[in-house]
Amino acid sequence: MSKRDELIAKYAADLKDKCGVNPDMDLLTKVTVGLGPSIYKADASTVSGSDEKELATVKNSFLIKKLGLSESDDLDGAIASVINTYGQSNRNKYRAVIYYMLTKHFNKESAY
């Protein structure tokens, strides 16, 4: 099993165990591949739910640029909802899991 496959399995386990979501493995794989080499870097592979700069990056780089959403789509509310679902106290919030849940939240699977 490749390192990427191991990470995808870890993300799927987080979705099931911590978020109560049964993941679409094809979409999760596409989201993970879309993140490129950042999934292998400890700092880049996670999202800090309390860091405003980090949350702005999720909003601007992912929701607006990648998914093509507009600022008016209550992006901050969606991010807060996903972070809350993942668990505010959970230290390791994987970027791939958050991006997956945001993609599902906005029904933007077609972006992949």
C-alpha positions as CSV (number, residue, x, y, z in Angstrom):
1,M,0.0,0.0,0.0
2,S,1.4,3.4,-1.0
3,K,1.8,6.2,1.5
4,R,-1.1,8.1,-0.3
5,D,-3.3,5.1,0.1
6,E,-2.5,4.9,3.8
7,L,-3.4,8.5,4.2
8,I,-6.7,8.1,2.3
9,A,-7.6,5.2,4.6
10,K,-6.7,7.4,7.6
11,Y,-8.9,10.2,6.2
12,A,-11.8,7.7,5.6
13,A,-11.5,6.5,9.2
14,D,-11.7,10.1,10.5
15,L,-14.8,10.7,8.4
16,K,-16.5,7.6,9.8
17,D,-15.3,7.8,13.4
18,K,-15.1,11.5,14.1
19,C,-17.6,13.0,11.7
20,G,-20.2,10.2,11.4
21,V,-19.9,10.3,7.6
22,N,-19.7,7.3,5.3
23,P,-17.3,8.6,2.7
24,D,-17.5,8.3,-1.0
25,M,-14.0,6.8,-1.5
26,D,-13.8,7.9,-5.1
27,L,-14.4,11.6,-4.2
28,L,-12.1,11.4,-1.1
29,T,-9.3,10.0,-3.4
30,K,-9.8,12.9,-5.9
31,V,-9.8,15.5,-3.1
32,T,-6.6,14.0,-1.6
33,V,-4.9,13.8,-5.0
34,G,-5.9,17.4,-5.6
35,L,-4.0,18.5,-2.5
36,G,-0.8,17.3,-4.1
37,P,2.3,16.9,-1.9
38,S,0.9,19.0,0.9
39,I,-0.7,15.8,2.4
40,Y,2.8,14.6,3.3
41,K,3.8,17.7,5.3
42,A,2.7,17.8,8.9
43,D,1.7,21.4,9.0
44,A,0.2,21.7,5.5
45,S,-1.9,18.5,5.9
46,T,-3.9,19.9,8.8
47,V,-6.2,22.9,9.4
48,S,-6.2,24.8,12.6
49,G,-9.9,25.5,13.4
50,S,-9.0,28.5,15.6
51,D,-6.5,30.3,13.2
52,E,-8.3,33.0,11.3
53,K,-5.5,33.1,8.7
54,E,-5.8,29.4,8.1
55,L,-9.6,29.6,7.8
56,A,-9.2,32.4,5.3
57,T,-6.9,30.2,3.2
58,V,-9.5,27.4,3.2
59,K,-12.2,30.0,2.1
60,N,-10.1,31.8,-0.6
61,S,-8.0,29.0,-2.0
62,F,-10.4,26.2,-1.8
63,L,-14.0,27.4,-1.7
64,I,-13.7,30.4,-4.0
65,K,-10.9,29.4,-6.3
66,K,-11.2,25.6,-6.5
67,L,-15.0,25.2,-6.1
68,G,-15.9,28.5,-7.8
69,L,-18.2,29.7,-5.0
70,S,-18.9,33.4,-4.4
71,E,-18.3,35.2,-1.1
72,S,-22.1,35.5,-0.7
73,D,-22.6,31.7,-0.2
74,D,-22.1,31.9,3.6
75,L,-18.7,30.3,3.3
76,D,-17.6,31.2,6.8
77,G,-20.7,29.5,8.2
78,A,-20.0,26.3,6.2
79,I,-16.4,26.2,7.4
80,A,-17.5,26.7,11.0
81,S,-20.1,23.9,10.6
82,V,-17.6,21.5,9.2
83,I,-15.0,22.3,11.9
84,N,-17.8,21.8,14.5
85,T,-18.7,18.5,13.0
86,Y,-15.1,17.3,12.9
87,G,-14.8,18.3,16.6
88,Q,-13.4,21.6,17.8
89,S,-11.2,19.8,20.4
90,N,-9.8,17.4,17.8
91,R,-6.2,18.5,17.4
92,N,-5.5,16.9,14.0
93,K,-8.1,18.2,11.5
94,Y,-6.9,16.8,8.2
95,R,-7.2,19.2,5.3
96,A,-8.4,16.5,3.0
97,V,-11.3,15.6,5.4
98,I,-12.3,19.2,5.7
99,Y,-12.2,19.8,1.9
100,Y,-14.1,16.6,1.3
101,M,-16.9,17.7,3.8
102,L,-17.0,21.2,2.3
103,T,-17.2,19.7,-1.3
104,K,-20.2,17.6,-0.1
105,H,-21.8,20.5,1.8
106,F,-21.9,22.7,-1.3
107,N,-22.7,19.7,-3.7
108,K,-19.6,20.6,-5.8
109,E,-18.4,17.1,-6.5
110,S,-18.3,18.2,-10.2
111,A,-15.2,20.3,-9.4
112,Y,-13.4,17.0,-9.3
